[in-house]
Every structure is written in structure tokens, then in C-alpha cells.
Amino acid sequence: MSENTTVTFTWENTTLSGYIEKEYENSYLVNINNPTKEIADSYNGRMVVSKKECKIEDNN
């Protein structure tokens, strides 16, 4: 999967979306679009998310 691909995932019963900044073996570093205040403060708007939790958004 290439960087800057848009993905969605669920975190604490909230569906979030963002783009992949970096790919690891079993996870992605995702820059969150419109992060909540908690995500912005605690995670600087970026989270490491399991590949199993991510769904690729269709940009067509």
C-alpha cells in the first residue's frame, strides 16, 4: 500500500479517517483528518493503527 492512501478505522466506537504516512509490518502511521481534541492533544493528530483495523477508502 502506498503512502497518502486514505483509510478509515474505528477507535473507541468512533469511525475516523486519515491518510497513511508510513507503513510498518503490521500497522500504519495514520494522520487523522479532523482529529478530536483528545486525539490532537494526546496523539498529535497521528495514530499507529493495525492493518487489520484499516479499510481503504475508494477515491473514485
CORBELMO-V931547 format. One record per pair of residues at least 4 apart in sequence whose ideal C-beta (glycine too) atoms are under 6 Angstrom apart, sorted by sequence separation. I is the first residue (numbers start at 1). J is the second residue. If there is no record, write none. Layout:
I/J
I/J
//
This chain:
1/5
35/39
37/41
38/42
39/43
43/47
49/53
10/15
11/16
23/28
35/40
40/45
49/54
22/29
32/39
20/28
21/29
8/17
21/31
35/45
18/30
19/31
6/19
18/31
32/45
18/32
4/19
5/20
18/33
31/46
16/32
17/33
3/20
30/47
29/48
30/49
27/48
28/49
27/50
27/51
26/51
9/49
9/53
9/54
7/54
8/55
7/56
8/57
6/57
//
